Amino acid sequence: MYHRILLKLSGEALLAQDGTPIDPGFLDYLASEVSTVVQKGIQTAIVVGGGNIFRGLQQTERTGIDRATGDYMGMIATLINALALQSSFEKHGMATRVQSALEMEKVAEPYIRRRAIRHLEKGRVVIFGAGTGNPFFTTDTAAALRAVEIGADILVKATKVDGLYDKDPARHCDATLIKKTTFKEALKKGYQIMDATALQLCAENNLPIKIVNIFKQGTILKALQSNRVGSTISA
């Protein structure tokens, strides 16, 4: 069992089937999943993306908005998601704090590493919004950075598949599930589970990554208790 984890959640996971940016049903489901982890005494931090609302790189290519501006817009989208998670978690009885890498004092605390760690030590869920606060970096990199900064034991990457595959299982019926691999191998083969910067940061700090299917009930806790669930990337 791990003492402190960081859960990386994509913004697309919050997207409803009818195209509504935030699915209230998924928020309730996620709150229940995170609650089971918190109840085990595992300190939990979260980084959530903003792709259900605005994806900086894709939107800038379509609209002509410059990349830096588009990335800042994406950071604001992650804060909208972070606040939605906070509201849902608190309805499920979890004390929650949102910390932002961009100054938004009306709705979120500024990101302060020592304060974040103190919240975690008190059993609060901490949600990190606005990525790293800098353009040209993904929320994967933000997740790796925050996980290292707070001393997380593992980074849990929530996906819609059961783990790491050698190719996209949605497109290739012969895709093979890889239960365990190394950072070196993942970087060499270019597995598209996280961007190279995030992987390299985890490798340099010996921070293992667990890849799980967020849409299977109980998966997060089971993956933290057993190597039989999900895939692991480590040194």
C-alpha positions as a Python dict, from the first residue, in 0.01 Angstrom:
ca = {
    (1, 'M'): (0, 0, 0),
    (2, 'Y'): (122, 349, -83),
    (3, 'H'): (137, 643, 157),
    (4, 'R'): (87, 928, -92),
    (5, 'I'): (-25, 920, -455),
    (6, 'L'): (-94, 1161, -737),
    (7, 'L'): (-377, 1075, -973),
    (8, 'K'): (-356, 1217, -1327),
    (9, 'L'): (-699, 1247, -1486),
    (10, 'S'): (-763, 1362, -1841),
    (11, 'G'): (-1026, 1627, -1906),
    (12, 'E'): (-1185, 1402, -2167),
    (13, 'A'): (-1284, 1159, -1890),
    (14, 'L'): (-1530, 1421, -1764),
    (15, 'L'): (-1697, 1458, -2105),
    (16, 'A'): (-2054, 1327, -2122),
    (17, 'Q'): (-2169, 1107, -2410),
    (18, 'D'): (-2401, 1381, -2534),
    (19, 'G'): (-2110, 1626, -2558),
    (20, 'T'): (-2178, 1810, -2232),
    (21, 'P'): (-1834, 1920, -2106),
    (22, 'I'): (-1882, 1792, -1752),
    (23, 'D'): (-2079, 1476, -1679),
    (24, 'P'): (-2235, 1492, -1330),
    (25, 'G'): (-2269, 1116, -1325),
    (26, 'F'): (-1897, 1070, -1378),
    (27, 'L'): (-1821, 1328, -1107),
    (28, 'D'): (-2023, 1123, -856),
    (29, 'Y'): (-1856, 803, -973),
    (30, 'L'): (-1507, 951, -946),
    (31, 'A'): (-1578, 1095, -602),
    (32, 'S'): (-1682, 750, -486),
    (33, 'E'): (-1365, 594, -632),
    (34, 'V'): (-1136, 851, -472),
    (35, 'S'): (-1322, 822, -143),
    (36, 'T'): (-1238, 451, -116),
    (37, 'V'): (-869, 540, -155),
    (38, 'V'): (-882, 823, 100),
    (39, 'Q'): (-1063, 601, 350),
    (40, 'K'): (-764, 365, 341),
    (41, 'G'): (-548, 649, 471),
    (42, 'I'): (-376, 711, 139),
    (43, 'Q'): (-294, 1080, 88),
    (44, 'T'): (-433, 1176, -252),
    (45, 'A'): (-349, 1460, -489),
    (46, 'I'): (-498, 1507, -835),
    (47, 'V'): (-401, 1681, -1157),
    (48, 'V'): (-686, 1712, -1407),
    (49, 'G'): (-662, 1815, -1771),
    (50, 'G'): (-892, 2052, -1957),
    (51, 'G'): (-944, 1877, -2289),
    (52, 'N'): (-1319, 1843, -2239),
    (53, 'I'): (-1343, 2223, -2254),
    (54, 'F'): (-1040, 2354, -2444),
    (55, 'R'): (-726, 2192, -2584),
    (56, 'G'): (-462, 2458, -2640),
    (57, 'L'): (-260, 2298, -2920),
    (58, 'Q'): (-555, 2170, -3124),
    (59, 'Q'): (-760, 2487, -3086),
    (60, 'T'): (-475, 2719, -3178),
    (61, 'E'): (-422, 2528, -3501),
    (62, 'R'): (-792, 2564, -3587),
    (63, 'T'): (-854, 2922, -3476),
    (64, 'G'): (-525, 3095, -3533),
    (65, 'I'): (-491, 3188, -3164),
    (66, 'D'): (-122, 3196, -3079),
    (67, 'R'): (8, 2891, -2892),
    (68, 'A'): (94, 3062, -2563),
    (69, 'T'): (-251, 3223, -2538),
    (70, 'G'): (-417, 2894, -2625),
    (71, 'D'): (-221, 2714, -2356),
    (72, 'Y'): (-326, 2970, -2095),
    (73, 'M'): (-687, 2920, -2203),
    (74, 'G'): (-636, 2547, -2153),
    (75, 'M'): (-499, 2611, -1804),
    (76, 'I'): (-815, 2801, -1715),
    (77, 'A'): (-1017, 2504, -1842),
    (78, 'T'): (-832, 2275, -1598),
    (79, 'L'): (-935, 2506, -1314),
    (80, 'I'): (-1301, 2477, -1415),
    (81, 'N'): (-1265, 2099, -1394),
    (82, 'A'): (-1078, 2121, -1063),
    (83, 'L'): (-1360, 2324, -909),
    (84, 'A'): (-1616, 2073, -1038),
    (85, 'L'): (-1419, 1790, -877),
    (86, 'Q'): (-1391, 1983, -552),
    (87, 'S'): (-1766, 2038, -535),
    (88, 'S'): (-1838, 1671, -601),
    (89, 'F'): (-1577, 1546, -354),
    (90, 'E'): (-1707, 1769, -78),
    (91, 'K'): (-2060, 1636, -134),
    (92, 'H'): (-1912, 1294, -64),
    (93, 'G'): (-1762, 1414, 263),
    (94, 'M'): (-1402, 1465, 153),
    (95, 'A'): (-1219, 1780, 261),
    (96, 'T'): (-1071, 1919, -61),
    (97, 'R'): (-845, 2206, -161),
    (98, 'V'): (-779, 2344, -510),
    (99, 'Q'): (-438, 2500, -571),
    (100, 'S'): (-370, 2693, -889),
    (101, 'A'): (-44, 2765, -1069),
    (102, 'L'): (-215, 3081, -1200),
    (103, 'E'): (-324, 3344, -949),
    (104, 'M'): (-701, 3311, -898),
    (105, 'E'): (-740, 3394, -530),
    (106, 'K'): (-1121, 3422, -549),
    (107, 'V'): (-1161, 3054, -634),
    (108, 'A'): (-838, 2872, -549),
    (109, 'E'): (-532, 2885, -330),
    (110, 'P'): (-202, 2968, -501),
    (111, 'Y'): (19, 2664, -548),
    (112, 'I'): (253, 2647, -248),
    (113, 'R'): (435, 2318, -212),
    (114, 'R'): (463, 2313, 167),
    (115, 'R'): (97, 2410, 207),
    (116, 'A'): (-8, 2135, -33),
    (117, 'I'): (189, 1878, 168),
    (118, 'R'): (32, 2004, 489),
    (119, 'H'): (-318, 1963, 342),
    (120, 'L'): (-232, 1607, 242),
    (121, 'E'): (-98, 1529, 588),
    (122, 'K'): (-432, 1645, 730),
    (123, 'G'): (-619, 1402, 505),
    (124, 'R'): (-743, 1656, 252),
    (125, 'V'): (-756, 1582, -120),
    (126, 'V'): (-550, 1841, -308),
    (127, 'I'): (-638, 1920, -670),
    (128, 'F'): (-372, 2102, -869),
    (129, 'G'): (-508, 2326, -1146),
    (130, 'A'): (-360, 2536, -1427),
    (131, 'G'): (-87, 2289, -1514),
    (132, 'T'): (262, 2419, -1443),
    (133, 'G'): (148, 2778, -1495),
    (134, 'N'): (360, 2796, -1811),
    (135, 'P'): (265, 2750, -2177),
    (136, 'F'): (414, 2473, -2390),
    (137, 'F'): (390, 2214, -2110),
    (138, 'T'): (123, 1944, -2091),
    (139, 'T'): (-79, 1845, -1787),
    (140, 'D'): (111, 1513, -1797),
    (141, 'T'): (427, 1710, -1727),
    (142, 'A'): (244, 1908, -1459),
    (143, 'A'): (137, 1581, -1296),
    (144, 'A'): (492, 1445, -1296),
    (145, 'L'): (627, 1773, -1160),
    (146, 'R'): (372, 1801, -879),
    (147, 'A'): (413, 1434, -788),
    (148, 'V'): (787, 1479, -748),
    (149, 'E'): (745, 1805, -557),
    (150, 'I'): (505, 1663, -298),
    (151, 'G'): (701, 1340, -258),
    (152, 'A'): (434, 1108, -399),
    (153, 'D'): (516, 737, -394),
    (154, 'I'): (356, 677, -732),
    (155, 'L'): (184, 859, -1018),
    (156, 'V'): (-142, 693, -1121),
    (157, 'K'): (-236, 769, -1481),
    (158, 'A'): (-611, 720, -1531),
    (159, 'T'): (-706, 611, -1884),
    (160, 'K'): (-991, 441, -2068),
    (161, 'V'): (-792, 119, -2126),
    (162, 'D'): (-665, -149, -1889),
    (163, 'G'): (-301, -43, -1898),
    (164, 'L'): (-7, 12, -2130),
    (165, 'Y'): (-34, -142, -2477),
    (166, 'D'): (228, -177, -2747),
    (167, 'K'): (-16, -7, -2986),
    (168, 'D'): (-355, 160, -2969),
    (169, 'P'): (-605, -116, -2873),
    (170, 'A'): (-893, 88, -3017),
    (171, 'R'): (-735, 63, -3362),
    (172, 'H'): (-543, -265, -3348),
    (173, 'C'): (-712, -587, -3243),
    (174, 'D'): (-371, -751, -3193),
    (175, 'A'): (-251, -491, -2940),
    (176, 'T'): (-70, -652, -2648),
    (177, 'L'): (-105, -542, -2286),
    (178, 'I'): (232, -473, -2123),
    (179, 'K'): (206, -533, -1749),
    (180, 'K'): (547, -397, -1660),
    (181, 'T'): (823, -206, -1836),
    (182, 'T'): (1104, 38, -1763),
    (183, 'F'): (1128, 411, -1827),
    (184, 'K'): (1414, 346, -2067),
    (185, 'E'): (1209, 101, -2272),
    (186, 'A'): (902, 327, -2272),
    (187, 'L'): (1105, 623, -2396),
    (188, 'K'): (1290, 413, -2654),
    (189, 'K'): (973, 265, -2803),
    (190, 'G'): (777, 589, -2778),
    (191, 'Y'): (473, 448, -2600),
    (192, 'Q'): (201, 715, -2618),
    (193, 'I'): (84, 695, -2258),
    (194, 'M'): (250, 1019, -2144),
    (195, 'D'): (465, 1276, -2318),
    (196, 'A'): (843, 1227, -2318),
    (197, 'T'): (907, 1521, -2083),
    (198, 'A'): (680, 1372, -1817),
    (199, 'L'): (832, 1026, -1856),
    (200, 'Q'): (1185, 1165, -1835),
    (201, 'L'): (1100, 1361, -1520),
    (202, 'C'): (960, 1048, -1355),
    (203, 'A'): (1265, 848, -1463),
    (204, 'E'): (1511, 1102, -1324),
    (205, 'N'): (1333, 1101, -988),
    (206, 'N'): (1260, 728, -974),
    (207, 'L'): (885, 791, -956),
    (208, 'P'): (693, 483, -1077),
    (209, 'I'): (385, 523, -1295),
    (210, 'K'): (78, 301, -1271),
    (211, 'I'): (-162, 303, -1567),
    (212, 'V'): (-522, 202, -1490),
    (213, 'N'): (-868, 202, -1643),
    (214, 'I'): (-1059, 469, -1454),
    (215, 'F'): (-1392, 346, -1590),
    (216, 'K'): (-1369, 9, -1410),
    (217, 'Q'): (-1509, 40, -1062),
    (218, 'G'): (-1259, -14, -784),
    (219, 'T'): (-960, -13, -1018),
    (220, 'I'): (-763, 267, -850),
    (221, 'L'): (-758, 101, -509),
    (222, 'K'): (-701, -247, -655),
    (223, 'A'): (-407, -117, -860),
    (224, 'L'): (-250, 31, -547),
    (225, 'Q'): (-291, -298, -362),
    (226, 'S'): (-181, -539, -634),
    (227, 'N'): (49, -554, -936),
    (228, 'R'): (-209, -772, -1108),
    (229, 'V'): (-418, -464, -1195),
    (230, 'G'): (-300, -208, -1450),
    (231, 'S'): (50, -161, -1588),
    (232, 'T'): (362, -28, -1417),
    (233, 'I'): (647, 178, -1556),
    (234, 'S'): (946, 200, -1324),
    (235, 'A'): (1324, 203, -1309),
}
